[in-house]
Amino acid sequence: MTFYFWPKFPVDRGNAKLSLHTRVGLVLTALAASLLIVLAGLWLHGTRNAIHEEVEAASRVSEQWLKAVLGEMHDVPAATRGERLLTVARAIGRVRANELEIRTLAGATIYRSPAPSYKAGRMAPDWFAGLLASQYPARTLVVEGYTLTLHPDDSRAILDAWDELAAMAGWALGLLGVLFVATRTALGRALRPLAQIMRALDRTGRGRFDTRLPVFATPELGRISRAFNGMADRLGEAVDDNVRLESAREVDRQMHDRLEAERRIIARELHDELAQGITAVRALAGAIVQRTADAPALHVPAQGIVAVTGEMQDGVRNILHRLRPAVGNGLAATLERQLAGWQAQHPDIVVNRHLAIGEQPVADDLAMAVVRIVQEGLTNVVRHAHATQVDLAISRVAGWLQLTLADNGRGRSGQPSAQPGCGLGLAGMGERIAALGGHLQFEQPAGGGFRIFARLPDAIAQHSPEEFA
C-alpha cells in the first residue's frame, strides 16, 4: 500500500523572534516614518526661507524707522540730541527681530537693546538653530557723534519653529504608534486563520486526509483553503485508489498462487495416475506384441495400442510441461525446450530467439513469470496474429530482466484482454508482473505486428515502481 506524507520540517523558533504581523507593522511604520522625515526636511527648508524673509523684512522696517527718527532729530539742539536719541531708544525698547546698538564715534557702547521678553530665557538647540540660521548683514546709520547699528536676530523665529516641530513630532510619534498597533491588530485578525491552516497541514501530514478547511473571508486565504481542500480530496482519492489497487493486487496474487497450486496438483495427478496408467497399458501392449508374432489377429491391434499409448505419453508430457515447466535446469534451457516443442507444432512460423540470460540463476517466481509470458505470447500469435515470424529476446540489463516478444502479424485493435490462453491472459499476466515489481506493456509498431515488452527486477537488485514512469 502506498501512502503520501508531507514531511514535518523543524522550525527554528530561536530565529523566529517576530511574527509576520509584527514585522509587517514595523515595515509600514518605518515607511510612514520615512515619509514624515522627508516631509520634515521639506518643512525645514520652507521654514528657513520664511524666517530669512521675515528677518530681512523686519530689518528693512527697523532701518526705515531709524531713519525717520533721525530725521526728526535735526530740529533738536545738538547739545541735547544725544540724550534725546537715548530717550527715544529706551522708550522703544527692543526692535522686532533686531538688536539696536548705539556707539559713540570713539567706539564706546552707550546703548544696547534689552534681551527679548518673548519666550525669555529659552533658545532652540544649537544643532537645530544651525539648520535654520542664515547670515544677515548688519545695517549701520551714522549721525552726528553716534553710530547706530541694527543686528538682525532670528533666534525667536527659530525658537518658534523648534516649538512647532516639537509639537508636530509628538503628534507624529503618536500617529506612528497608533499606525503600528492598528496595523498589527488588523493583520493579526486577518492572518488568524493561518494557525488553522497550519494545524490542517500538520494533520494531513500525519495521514488525516479527511481534514478540510472552511472558506475564509479574506480572498487570498480563501483561495488557499479551496486549494487545500482540493488537494486533500485528490489525496484522499489517491489513497482510496491505492487501497483498492493493493486489494486487487492481493486478490490477483492469491488467485495466481492458487492457480499455480492447482496446476501442480493436476500435473502431479496426471503424472501419478494417468501417465503411469498409460505406461502400464503400453507395457502390457508391448508384451502382447512380443508374444503374438505368429498371431496377426492379436499382433496388429497390440502394435496399434503401443503406438497410441506412445502418442498419449507424448501428449501427457507436453501437458505436464505446460502446466508446470521445469525451470530447475535453468530458464534458458526451459525456454529452448518450450520453443522447440512449439516450433514442432507450428513449423510454418519461424522463431528467432536471443537468450542472453547468462550463467547466474534466475529466481523461480521470475523464471515462471517469464515462461508464462512466452507461453501466452505464442498462444496469441497462433490465435490472432497470423504471423510468419516471431522474435524473442531476453537479456539482463543493470539488474533488470527484460523480455521482448514481437511478431510480424496483423497486429491487434486495442489491448489484449484477459481471455485465457494457457490458463492466464496477457492482461491478467500484467497484474502478476506488477505484483513482482515489474512492468508489462503492449505495443503495435508502425510497420505492423504486435510486441510484448516485460521488465522484471532481478532478485539481486531492488527497484521502485517510479523507475517505470
Summary of the structure (lengths in Angstrom):
residues: 469
radius of gyration: 55.5
end to end distance: 17.9
largest distance: 195.4
contacts: 1275
relative contact order: 0.06
helix: 59%
strand: 13%
